[in-house]
Amino acid sequence: MSPWANLSLGFTYLSPVVGVYTLFAYALATGGPPMIWSFLIVGIGQFMVALVFSEVVAQFPVAGGVYPWARRLWGRRYAWMTGWVYMVALLVTIASVVYGAGPYIAATFGFTATVNTTIVCALVLLGLATAINFMGTKVLAMAALIGFTAEILGALAVGGWLLIAHREHDLGVLFDTFGTGGGGSYLPAFAAAALIGVFQYYGFEACGDVAEEVADPGRLIPKAMRRTIYIGGAAATFVCLALVLSVTDIAAVVSGEAADPVSTVLDQAFGDVGAKIVLLVVLLSFLSCAMSLQAAASRLAYSYGRDGMILGSSLLKKFSQARHVPPYALVVAALVPAAIVLGSKFSTDAITKIISFASLGIYIGFQMVVLAALRARLKGWVPSGKYTLGRWGLPVNIAALVYGVIAIVNMAWPRTPDSPWYDNWIVALSGLVVIGTGLVYMAAHPLHGRSTAPYDDAIPKDPVKS
């Protein structure tokens, strides 16, 4: 992969269009226009996480991302759990992305979005993403570049036109809560609405998931990670700003009378034909996002298999030298999301519950690496790759951990007191179920203890005394 292709992989995984278009209505209704400031706050927090990751990947440019990083920083068991949580979250996120594209596909091609049509559309999109990945790293790189270019140009064109020709408010509206605080403190409403920012800023780690497919990864991947935050964050904020300023009746969105402000704005600003063109760009963004997620998940599964850490390692570790892809790991990254999508046929509520874990799991995986890096520093680890933070390493690491814990608490916080307790606590419960399942698996199949691949070698060891 070229440096730009590596950046494009992280960007299309982060996908400003997918993140903003999916959660804009919820965030605006929950916190009003000031929810846009969450992009700045979360962007700073995740940038610190990216800086920690940059130091780690510069020293250990190994395929698989958070799993091998945690392995080298801490040890085999800790790494197994880190990768397990992140793997489940990735596979569920793939399902949520392709499933979420269903209504946009229906709107683009003019049919009704039912459960059945949404499932079919999701499976077709998943199949297309899988086919692109199976074509090899070069094709994946080209597809990521195309997706990156289309999404950037689309975001600029759509946002620019909305601000020029369809702006309904001035910038002062960004400080108007429209009563979403309920007469009391605005903080709870903002914290809930800030999930749009929390859900937006991950994907940069995908640049490191394919570390062994990039020339000079210790130097180039840290740059790609940081650029993903810069460019992706700026694009997401710009798209959100344009939408906020273009919503004619924000009060109606807050009250629930206008449930789909994005489609309304696009129809008003571009007309039927123009709106369909915009939707085609949106669909390309969904495809690129699913494709990049699959690439990240397959490299993680391959990394597990290569280290002999999980059942089925003999297949997962296989690697096609012709196409530079792990074929069986890609099959896993297709079949599991497909099964989750099909499960929505039997219970749409069930898939909602499963997907509720996705972002929480990714943040937990992130913070397990950040914690491992902090522990390693305190035990004497001095980053020695081509990118280091120097004396800023420790304070940035601590700040990244504090931010991550706050974000995890915010995601897991119960916000539906009128619902049954298990629905109110569904995000936290889903996280506990995944972690508990991982612990049971580790106890039943302790393959991690037999792995001979390098581990716990970041921390300097005392010389053996004769």
C-alpha positions in Angstrom: 0.0 0.0 0.0 1.1 3.5 -0.8 1.0 6.1 2.0 -2.2 7.6 0.4 -3.8 4.2 0.1 -3.0 3.5 3.8 -4.5 6.9 4.8 -7.6 6.1 2.6 -8.1 2.8 4.4 -8.3 4.6 7.8 -10.4 7.4 6.4 -13.0 5.2 4.8 -13.2 3.1 8.0 -13.7 6.4 10.0 -16.1 7.6 7.2 -17.4 11.0 8.1 -20.5 10.6 5.8 -21.5 7.3 7.3 -21.0 8.5 10.9 -22.8 11.9 10.5 -25.6 10.8 8.3 -26.4 7.8 10.5 -26.6 9.7 13.9 -27.3 13.3 12.9 -31.1 13.1 13.6 -30.5 11.5 17.0 -27.8 13.9 18.1 -29.8 17.0 16.9 -33.0 15.8 18.6 -31.1 14.9 21.9 -28.8 17.9 22.3 -29.7 20.5 19.7 -27.1 22.3 17.6 -24.5 22.5 20.3 -23.9 18.8 19.9 -21.5 19.8 17.1 -18.9 20.8 19.7 -18.6 17.1 20.6 -16.6 16.7 17.3 -13.9 19.0 18.7 -13.8 17.5 22.2 -13.8 13.9 21.0 -11.3 14.7 18.3 -8.8 16.0 20.8 -9.3 12.9 23.0 -8.9 10.4 20.1 -6.0 12.4 18.8 -4.1 11.6 22.0 -5.1 7.9 21.6 -3.7 8.0 18.1 -0.4 9.5 19.3 0.0 6.6 21.7 -0.8 4.1 19.0 1.7 5.9 16.7 4.5 5.2 19.1 3.5 1.6 19.5 3.1 0.8 15.8 6.3 2.6 15.0 8.2 0.1 17.2 6.0 -2.9 16.4 4.7 -2.6 12.8 2.9 -6.0 12.9 -0.4 -6.9 11.2 -3.4 -7.1 13.4 -3.4 -3.8 15.2 -4.5 -3.8 18.9 -3.9 -7.5 19.4 -0.2 -7.7 18.6 0.4 -4.2 20.2 -1.1 -5.4 23.5 0.9 -8.7 23.1 4.2 -6.9 22.9 3.4 -4.3 25.6 1.9 -6.7 28.2 1.5 -10.4 27.4 -0.4 -13.2 25.7 -3.5 -13.5 27.9 -4.0 -9.7 28.0 -3.5 -9.5 24.3 -6.0 -12.3 23.7 -8.7 -10.5 25.5 -7.9 -7.2 23.9 -8.1 -8.7 20.4 -11.3 -10.7 21.3 -13.2 -7.7 22.4 -12.0 -5.7 19.4 -12.7 -8.6 17.0 -16.3 -9.0 18.1 -16.8 -5.2 17.9 -15.4 -5.1 14.4 -17.6 -8.0 13.1 -20.7 -6.4 14.7 -19.8 -3.0 13.2 -19.5 -4.5 9.7 -23.0 -5.8 10.2 -24.3 -2.5 11.4 -22.8 -0.6 8.5 -24.2 -2.8 5.8 -27.5 -3.0 7.5 -27.6 0.8 8.0 -27.1 1.2 4.2 -30.4 -0.6 3.5 -32.7 2.5 3.8 -30.4 4.6 1.7 -30.3 1.9 -1.1 -34.1 1.8 -1.0 -34.3 5.6 -1.2 -31.8 5.7 -4.1 -33.6 3.0 -6.2 -37.1 3.9 -5.2 -38.5 0.9 -3.3 -39.8 0.5 0.2 -37.3 -0.3 3.0 -38.8 -3.3 4.7 -37.0 -5.8 6.9 -36.6 -8.2 4.0 -35.4 -5.7 1.5 -32.9 -4.2 4.1 -31.5 -7.7 4.7 -31.1 -8.4 1.0 -29.4 -5.0 0.4 -27.1 -5.5 3.4 -26.0 -8.9 2.1 -25.4 -7.6 -1.4 -23.3 -4.8 -0.1 -21.4 -7.2 2.2 -20.8 -9.5 -0.7 -19.5 -6.7 -2.8 -17.1 -5.6 -0.1 -15.9 -9.1 0.4 -15.3 -9.5 -3.4 -13.2 -6.4 -3.4 -11.1 -7.6 -0.5 -10.6 -11.0 -2.1 -9.1 -9.3 -5.2 -6.1 -8.4 -3.2 -4.2 -5.6 -1.4 -3.6 -3.6 -4.6 -7.3 -3.7 -5.5 -8.2 -2.9 -1.9 -5.8 0.1 -2.0 -7.3 1.4 -5.2 -10.9 1.0 -3.9 -9.9 2.8 -0.7 -8.5 5.6 -2.7 -11.6 5.9 -4.8 -13.8 5.8 -1.7 -11.6 8.4 0.0 -11.7 10.8 -3.0 -15.5 10.4 -3.6 -16.3 10.9 0.1 -14.1 14.0 0.4 -15.4 15.6 -2.8 -18.9 14.6 -2.0 -18.7 16.1 1.5 -17.2 19.3 0.2 -19.7 19.6 -2.6 -22.8 18.8 -0.6 -21.7 20.9 2.5 -20.6 23.8 0.3 -23.8 23.9 -1.6 -25.9 23.7 1.5 -24.0 26.6 3.1 -24.2 28.7 0.0 -27.7 28.1 -1.3 -29.7 26.5 1.5 -28.5 28.0 4.8 -31.3 28.8 7.2 -29.4 29.9 10.3 -26.3 31.8 11.3 -23.5 30.5 13.5 -25.2 31.7 16.6 -27.6 28.7 16.4 -24.7 26.5 17.4 -25.1 27.8 21.0 -28.9 27.4 21.1 -30.0 24.2 22.9 -33.6 24.6 21.8 -34.7 23.4 25.3 -33.0 20.0 25.1 -31.7 20.4 28.6 -35.2 20.3 29.9 -34.9 23.4 32.1 -32.1 21.9 34.2 -28.4 21.3 33.4 -27.6 20.9 29.8 -24.7 18.5 30.5 -26.7 15.2 30.4 -28.3 16.2 27.1 -25.0 17.1 25.6 -23.3 14.0 26.9 -26.0 11.8 25.2 -25.8 13.8 22.0 -22.0 13.7 22.0 -22.3 10.0 21.1 -22.2 11.3 17.5 -18.6 12.5 18.1 -17.7 9.4 20.1 -19.0 7.1 17.3 -17.2 9.1 14.6 -13.5 9.1 15.7 -12.3 5.6 15.2 -10.9 4.0 12.1 -7.4 5.5 12.3 -6.2 2.2 13.8 -7.0 0.4 10.6 -3.9 2.1 9.1 -1.8 -0.1 11.5 -3.9 -3.3 11.0 -2.3 -3.7 7.6 1.2 -2.7 8.8 2.9 -5.5 6.9 1.5 -4.4 3.6 3.0 -0.9 3.8 6.5 0.1 2.9 8.5 1.7 5.8 5.5 1.3 8.2 7.3 2.6 11.2 7.5 6.0 9.6 4.4 6.2 7.3 1.7 4.6 9.5 1.9 7.1 12.4 1.6 9.9 9.8 -1.5 8.2 8.2 -3.1 7.7 11.6 -2.7 11.4 12.5 -3.9 12.5 9.1 -7.0 10.3 9.4 -7.9 12.3 12.5 -7.2 15.7 10.9 -8.9 15.1 7.6 -11.7 12.8 8.8 -12.5 15.0 11.8 -12.5 18.2 9.7 -14.8 16.6 7.0 -17.2 15.2 9.6 -17.5 18.6 11.4 -18.0 20.4 8.1 -20.8 18.0 7.0 -22.5 18.3 10.4 -22.2 22.1 10.4 -23.7 22.3 6.9 -26.6 20.1 7.9 -27.3 22.0 11.2 -27.4 25.3 9.4 -29.6 24.0 6.7 -32.4 22.4 8.8 -35.4 24.6 8.4 -37.2 23.7 11.6 -34.8 22.5 14.3 -37.5 22.7 16.9 -39.5 20.1 15.0 -36.5 17.8 15.0 -36.1 18.2 18.7 -39.8 17.6 19.4 -39.8 14.5 17.2 -42.1 15.9 14.5 -39.4 15.8 11.9 -37.7 12.4 12.3 -35.5 12.4 9.1 -33.9 15.8 8.8 -31.1 14.6 6.5 -33.4 13.3 3.7 -35.5 16.4 4.1 -32.6 18.8 3.7 -31.2 16.9 0.7 -34.5 16.8 -1.1 -35.1 20.5 -0.5 -31.6 21.5 -1.5 -31.0 19.2 -4.5 -34.4 18.1 -5.7 -35.2 14.5 -6.6 -32.4 13.9 -9.1 -29.7 15.8 -7.2 -30.7 14.0 -4.0 -30.3 10.6 -5.6 -26.8 11.6 -6.9 -25.9 12.5 -3.3 -27.3 9.2 -2.1 -25.1 7.4 -4.5 -22.1 9.0 -3.0 -23.4 8.1 0.4 -23.8 4.5 -0.7 -20.2 4.5 -2.0 -19.2 5.7 1.5 -21.1 2.8 3.1 -19.4 0.3 0.8 -15.9 1.8 1.4 -16.5 1.7 5.2 -17.6 -1.9 5.1 -14.6 -2.9 2.9 -12.1 -1.2 5.2 -13.7 -2.7 8.3 -13.4 -6.2 6.7 -9.8 -5.6 5.9 -9.1 -4.7 9.5 -11.1 -7.6 10.9 -9.4 -10.1 8.6 -5.9 -9.0 9.4 -6.7 -9.3 13.1 -8.0 -12.8 12.7 -5.0 -13.7 10.6 -2.7 -12.3 13.3 -4.5 -14.6 15.8 -4.1 -17.6 13.6 -0.4 -16.9 12.8 0.3 -16.9 16.5 -1.7 -20.0 17.1 -4.0 -18.2 19.6 -7.4 -19.5 18.7 -9.3 -22.5 17.4 -9.0 -22.8 13.7 -5.6 -21.2 13.6 -4.4 -23.6 10.9 -6.8 -22.0 8.5 -6.8 -18.4 9.7 -3.0 -18.2 9.3 -3.1 -19.1 5.6 -2.0 -16.2 3.4 -2.4 -15.9 -0.4 1.0 -14.8 -1.7 -0.5 -14.0 -5.1 -3.1 -11.5 -3.7 -1.5 -10.7 -0.4 -4.7 -11.4 1.6 -5.6 -14.0 4.3 -8.5 -15.8 2.5 -10.0 -17.8 5.5 -9.8 -14.8 7.8 -11.7 -12.8 5.1 -14.4 -15.6 5.0 -14.8 -15.1 8.8 -15.1 -11.4 8.3 -18.0 -12.0 5.8 -19.9 -14.9 7.3 -20.2 -13.6 10.9 -21.6 -10.2 9.9 -23.9 -12.0 7.4 -25.3 -14.2 10.2 -25.9 -11.1 12.4 -27.7 -9.4 9.5 -29.9 -12.5 8.9 -30.7 -12.5 12.6 -32.6 -9.3 12.2 -35.3 -11.3 10.3 -36.2 -13.0 13.5 -35.8 -10.0 15.8 -35.0 -6.5 14.8 -34.7 -5.7 18.5 -32.1 -8.4 18.8 -29.8 -6.9 16.2 -30.2 -3.5 17.9 -29.0 -5.0 21.1 -26.1 -6.8 19.5 -25.0 -3.6 17.6 -25.2 -1.6 20.8 -21.9 -3.2 21.8 -20.0 -2.3 18.6 -18.6 1.1 19.5 -18.2 0.3 23.2 -16.1 -2.8 22.3 -13.9 -0.8 20.0 -13.2 1.8 22.7 -12.5 -0.9 25.2 -10.0 -2.4 22.8 -8.4 1.0 22.3 -8.1 1.7 26.0 -6.7 -1.8 26.8 -3.8 -0.8 24.5 -3.5 2.6 26.0 -3.4 1.0 29.5 -0.8 -1.5 28.4 1.3 1.3 27.0 1.1 3.2 30.3 2.0 0.2 32.3 4.9 -0.5 30.1 6.2 3.1 30.4 6.0 2.9 34.2 8.0 -0.4 34.0 10.7 1.2 31.9 9.5 1.0 28.3 11.0 3.8 26.2 9.5 3.9 22.7 12.3 3.3 20.1 10.5 3.4 16.8 10.8 6.0 14.1 8.1 8.1 15.8 8.2 9.0 19.5 6.6 11.6 21.8 9.7 12.0 23.9 9.1 13.6 27.2 5.4 14.2 26.3 4.8 10.4 26.1 3.7 9.9 29.7 1.4 12.9 30.0 -0.2 12.2 26.6 -0.7 8.5 27.6 -2.3 9.4 30.9 -4.6 12.0 29.2 -5.6 9.4 26.5 -6.5 6.9 29.2 -8.6 9.4 31.2 -10.4 10.5 28.1 -11.1 6.9 27.0 -12.5 5.9 30.4 -14.9 8.9 30.3 -16.0 8.0 26.8 -16.7 4.4 27.8 -18.7 5.5 30.8 -20.7 7.9 28.6 -21.5 5.2 26.1 -22.5 2.7 28.8 -24.5 5.2 30.8 -28.3 4.1 31.1 -30.5 6.7 29.5 -33.9 5.0 29.3 -35.2 4.8 32.9 -38.8 3.9 31.7 -37.5 0.8 29.9 -36.9 -2.6 31.6 -33.6 -2.6 33.5 -31.9 -4.9 30.9 -32.8 -2.5 28.1 -31.6 0.5 30.2 -28.3 -1.2 30.8 -28.0 -2.9 27.5 -24.7 -1.3 26.4 -22.9 -2.2 29.6 -24.5 -5.7 29.7 -23.4 -6.4 26.1 -19.9 -5.5 27.0 -19.9 -7.8 30.1 -21.4 -10.7 28.0 -18.6 -10.4 25.4 -15.8 -10.2 28.0 -17.4 -13.0 30.0 -17.6 -15.2 26.9 -14.0 -14.5 26.1 -12.9 -15.5 29.7 -14.9 -18.8 29.4 -13.3 -19.5 26.0 -9.8 -18.8 27.4 -10.4 -21.2 30.2 -11.8 -23.9 27.9 -9.3 -23.6 25.1 -6.1 -22.2 26.6 -4.2 -22.1 23.3 -2.8 -18.7 24.2 -0.5 -20.3 26.7 1.1 -22.4 23.9 1.9 -19.6 21.6 5.6 -19.0 21.0 5.3 -15.8 19.1 7.1 -12.8 20.7 5.3 -11.2 23.7 6.0 -8.9 26.6 9.2 -7.7 25.0 8.6 -4.0 25.1 9.6 -3.8 28.7 13.3 -4.1 29.5 14.2 -7.2 31.4 16.8 -7.4 34.1 19.9 -9.2 33.0 20.1 -12.8 34.1 22.6 -13.2 37.0 25.0 -16.1 36.8 
